[in-house]
């Protein structure tokens, strides 16, 4: 594989890593697509091994993401309705205050629903922090899995 194409694959993977921390951008599938592109072009045993390993890590990541935050959120008493409202507020916030409005709208909606449900500022803020910790844990797990995939790709390109 030539250098310009390797740089493009690297840029795709960087986009995937940025997608992990950007709401609405599917980071892991973008990283996987970059590894797939590289392995289809390189066509070596090492490339296929990296693709298989990346696929396994990203599938395991999906399983962990479904299990990990759900326990924390159920314990906090957060409902699906709350998440739907928060998601809608995040979308509206994205257009009202470009980019920064999405997380602000999301957090503000969760706080508003929790304030109404629990009655006071202290309890609502504590519940909102618990939700954000659970979501943050999910993002960190996803980022770690994508970094493993990108690291395996980079290591195989440099040393393979």
WOQUISUL-V406308 format. One record per backbone hydrogen bond with DSSP energy under -0.5 kcal/mol. CO is the residue of the C=O (numbers start at 1). NH is the residue of the N-H. If there is no record, write none. Layout:
{{CO:NH} {CO:NH}}
//
This chain:
{{2:6} {3:7} {4:8} {5:9} {6:10} {7:11} {8:12} {9:13} {10:14} {11:15} {12:16} {13:17} {14:18} {15:19} {16:20} {17:20} {17:21} {18:21} {18:22} {21:23} {22:25} {24:26} {25:27} {26:30} {27:31} {28:32} {29:33} {30:34} {31:35} {32:36} {33:37} {34:38} {35:39} {36:40} {37:41} {38:42} {39:43} {44:48} {45:49} {46:50} {47:51} {48:52} {49:53} {50:54} {51:55} {52:56} {53:57} {54:58} {55:59} {56:60} {57:61} {58:62} {59:63} {60:64} {61:65} {62:66} {63:67} {64:68} {65:69} {67:71} {68:72} {69:73} {70:74} {71:75} {72:76} {73:77} {73:78} {74:77} {79:83} {80:84} {81:85} {82:86} {83:87} {84:88} {85:89} {86:90} {87:91} {88:92} {89:93} {90:94} {91:95} {92:95} {92:96} {93:97} {96:98} {97:101} {98:100} {99:102} {99:103} {100:104} {101:105} {102:106} {103:107} {104:108} {105:109} {106:110} {107:111} {108:112} {109:113} {110:114} {111:115} {112:116} {113:117} {114:118} {115:119} {120:124} {121:125} {122:126} {123:127} {124:128} {125:129} {126:130} {127:131} {128:132} {129:133} {130:134} {131:135} {132:136} {133:137} {134:138} {135:139} {136:140} {137:141} {138:142} {139:143} {140:144} {141:145} {142:146} {143:147} {144:148} {145:149} {146:150} {147:151} {148:152} {149:153} {150:154} {151:155} {152:156} {153:157} {154:158} {155:159} {156:160}}
//
